[in-house]
Amino acid sequence: MPLRWMRSDEFGILTVVGQGDIGRQDIEDYLSATVREGTKAHAKLVDLMVGNLSLDRDDLESVARTVVEYGVGGDAGPVAMVVLGALNIDMAVLLKQRVGARPFRVFTDPLQARGWLMTFRYLPAKPAAAKPTAQGAKIVR
């Protein structure tokens, strides 16, 4: 699976790591999993430094719609996406432009991304029963 995630730090930040080609279905599956696992409201550090967003125009529009719907009601946490490479940066910026006013920023430095996420006061200080979670059988501990 190209996207793996874990919730393990004391501030409740969900760290998402992408490797290889990441397509529309991968992103939609991840968003669905955060709803199932109760981590939708967590801040998300999306590290795609070794991943490639593999989205055509229709995929990009579909993902943007899905992210907008995901954020309806204001219960979705902020997103800091860390990307490298011109094509990934361009896609991430296009996605950000389409998701509207939601707290969503694109970075090339993971420390700056984490620092920005830490500015949100509503982050859970210590998640109850903080168990690392992960997609599918690839549990990150």
Contacts in CASP RR format, 6 or more apart in sequence:
PFRMAT RR
TARGET T0000
AUTHOR 0000-0000-0000
METHOD contacts of the structure
MODEL  1
MPLRWMRSDEFGILTVVGQGDIGRQDIEDYLSATVREGTKAHAKLVDLMV
GNLSLDRDDLESVARTVVEYGVGGDAGPVAMVVLGALNIDMAVLLKQRVG
ARPFRVFTDPLQARGWLMTFRYLPAKPAAAKPTAQGAKIVR
1 26 0 8 1.000
1 135 0 8 1.000
1 136 0 8 1.000
1 138 0 8 1.000
2 18 0 8 1.000
2 19 0 8 1.000
2 20 0 8 1.000
2 21 0 8 1.000
2 22 0 8 1.000
2 23 0 8 1.000
2 26 0 8 1.000
2 51 0 8 1.000
3 16 0 8 1.000
3 17 0 8 1.000
3 18 0 8 1.000
3 22 0 8 1.000
3 26 0 8 1.000
3 27 0 8 1.000
3 29 0 8 1.000
3 30 0 8 1.000
3 135 0 8 1.000
4 16 0 8 1.000
4 17 0 8 1.000
4 18 0 8 1.000
4 19 0 8 1.000
4 134 0 8 1.000
4 135 0 8 1.000
4 138 0 8 1.000
4 140 0 8 1.000
5 14 0 8 1.000
5 15 0 8 1.000
5 16 0 8 1.000
5 17 0 8 1.000
5 30 0 8 1.000
5 33 0 8 1.000
5 34 0 8 1.000
5 133 0 8 1.000
5 134 0 8 1.000
5 135 0 8 1.000
5 140 0 8 1.000
6 14 0 8 1.000
6 15 0 8 1.000
6 132 0 8 1.000
6 133 0 8 1.000
6 134 0 8 1.000
6 140 0 8 1.000
6 141 0 8 1.000
7 13 0 8 1.000
7 14 0 8 1.000
7 15 0 8 1.000
7 39 0 8 1.000
7 42 0 8 1.000
7 127 0 8 1.000
7 130 0 8 1.000
7 131 0 8 1.000
7 132 0 8 1.000
7 133 0 8 1.000
8 15 0 8 1.000
8 130 0 8 1.000
8 132 0 8 1.000
8 140 0 8 1.000
9 15 0 8 1.000
10 125 0 8 1.000
10 126 0 8 1.000
10 130 0 8 1.000
11 43 0 8 1.000
11 117 0 8 1.000
11 118 0 8 1.000
11 123 0 8 1.000
11 124 0 8 1.000
11 125 0 8 1.000
12 42 0 8 1.000
12 43 0 8 1.000
12 123 0 8 1.000
12 124 0 8 1.000
12 126 0 8 1.000
12 127 0 8 1.000
12 130 0 8 1.000
13 42 0 8 1.000
13 43 0 8 1.000
13 44 0 8 1.000
13 45 0 8 1.000
13 114 0 8 1.000
13 117 0 8 1.000
13 123 0 8 1.000
14 34 0 8 1.000
14 39 0 8 1.000
14 42 0 8 1.000
14 43 0 8 1.000
14 44 0 8 1.000
14 45 0 8 1.000
15 44 0 8 1.000
15 45 0 8 1.000
15 47 0 8 1.000
16 30 0 8 1.000
16 44 0 8 1.000
16 45 0 8 1.000
16 46 0 8 1.000
16 47 0 8 1.000
17 47 0 8 1.000
17 50 0 8 1.000
18 46 0 8 1.000
18 47 0 8 1.000
18 48 0 8 1.000
18 50 0 8 1.000
18 51 0 8 1.000
19 50 0 8 1.000
19 51 0 8 1.000
20 50 0 8 1.000
20 51 0 8 1.000
20 52 0 8 1.000
21 51 0 8 1.000
21 52 0 8 1.000
21 54 0 8 1.000
22 48 0 8 1.000
22 51 0 8 1.000
22 52 0 8 1.000
22 53 0 8 1.000
22 54 0 8 1.000
23 53 0 8 1.000
23 54 0 8 1.000
23 55 0 8 1.000
23 59 0 8 1.000
24 55 0 8 1.000
24 59 0 8 1.000
24 62 0 8 1.000
24 63 0 8 1.000
27 63 0 8 1.000
27 66 0 8 1.000
28 63 0 8 1.000
28 66 0 8 1.000
29 135 0 8 1.000
30 135 0 8 1.000
31 66 0 8 1.000
31 67 0 8 1.000
31 70 0 8 1.000
33 135 0 8 1.000
34 40 0 8 1.000
34 42 0 8 1.000
34 44 0 8 1.000
35 70 0 8 1.000
37 133 0 8 1.000
39 133 0 8 1.000
40 70 0 8 1.000
40 75 0 8 1.000
40 76 0 8 1.000
40 77 0 8 1.000
41 75 0 8 1.000
41 76 0 8 1.000
41 77 0 8 1.000
41 122 0 8 1.000
41 124 0 8 1.000
42 77 0 8 1.000
42 123 0 8 1.000
42 124 0 8 1.000
42 127 0 8 1.000
43 77 0 8 1.000
43 78 0 8 1.000
43 79 0 8 1.000
43 80 0 8 1.000
43 117 0 8 1.000
43 120 0 8 1.000
43 123 0 8 1.000
44 77 0 8 1.000
44 78 0 8 1.000
44 79 0 8 1.000
44 80 0 8 1.000
44 117 0 8 1.000
45 80 0 8 1.000
45 82 0 8 1.000
45 110 0 8 1.000
45 113 0 8 1.000
45 114 0 8 1.000
45 117 0 8 1.000
46 79 0 8 1.000
46 80 0 8 1.000
46 81 0 8 1.000
46 82 0 8 1.000
47 82 0 8 1.000
47 110 0 8 1.000
48 81 0 8 1.000
48 82 0 8 1.000
48 83 0 8 1.000
48 84 0 8 1.000
48 88 0 8 1.000
48 92 0 8 1.000
49 82 0 8 1.000
49 83 0 8 1.000
49 84 0 8 1.000
49 110 0 8 1.000
51 88 0 8 1.000
52 87 0 8 1.000
52 88 0 8 1.000
53 83 0 8 1.000
53 87 0 8 1.000
53 88 0 8 1.000
53 91 0 8 1.000
53 92 0 8 1.000
55 63 0 8 1.000
55 91 0 8 1.000
60 91 0 8 1.000
60 94 0 8 1.000
60 95 0 8 1.000
60 98 0 8 1.000
61 98 0 8 1.000
63 95 0 8 1.000
64 95 0 8 1.000
64 98 0 8 1.000
64 99 0 8 1.000
67 95 0 8 1.000
67 98 0 8 1.000
67 99 0 8 1.000
67 102 0 8 1.000
67 104 0 8 1.000
68 98 0 8 1.000
68 99 0 8 1.000
68 100 0 8 1.000
68 102 0 8 1.000
70 76 0 8 1.000
71 102 0 8 1.000
74 102 0 8 1.000
76 102 0 8 1.000
77 103 0 8 1.000
77 120 0 8 1.000
78 102 0 8 1.000
78 103 0 8 1.000
78 104 0 8 1.000
78 105 0 8 1.000
78 116 0 8 1.000
78 117 0 8 1.000
78 120 0 8 1.000
79 102 0 8 1.000
79 103 0 8 1.000
79 104 0 8 1.000
79 105 0 8 1.000
80 105 0 8 1.000
80 107 0 8 1.000
80 113 0 8 1.000
80 114 0 8 1.000
80 116 0 8 1.000
80 117 0 8 1.000
81 92 0 8 1.000
81 95 0 8 1.000
81 96 0 8 1.000
81 104 0 8 1.000
81 105 0 8 1.000
81 106 0 8 1.000
81 107 0 8 1.000
81 113 0 8 1.000
82 107 0 8 1.000
82 108 0 8 1.000
82 109 0 8 1.000
82 110 0 8 1.000
82 113 0 8 1.000
83 89 0 8 1.000
83 91 0 8 1.000
83 92 0 8 1.000
83 106 0 8 1.000
83 107 0 8 1.000
83 108 0 8 1.000
84 108 0 8 1.000
89 106 0 8 1.000
89 108 0 8 1.000
92 106 0 8 1.000
93 106 0 8 1.000
96 104 0 8 1.000
96 105 0 8 1.000
96 106 0 8 1.000
103 120 0 8 1.000
105 113 0 8 1.000
105 116 0 8 1.000
107 113 0 8 1.000
107 116 0 8 1.000
117 123 0 8 1.000
132 139 0 8 1.000
132 140 0 8 1.000
132 141 0 8 1.000
133 139 0 8 1.000
134 140 0 8 1.000
END
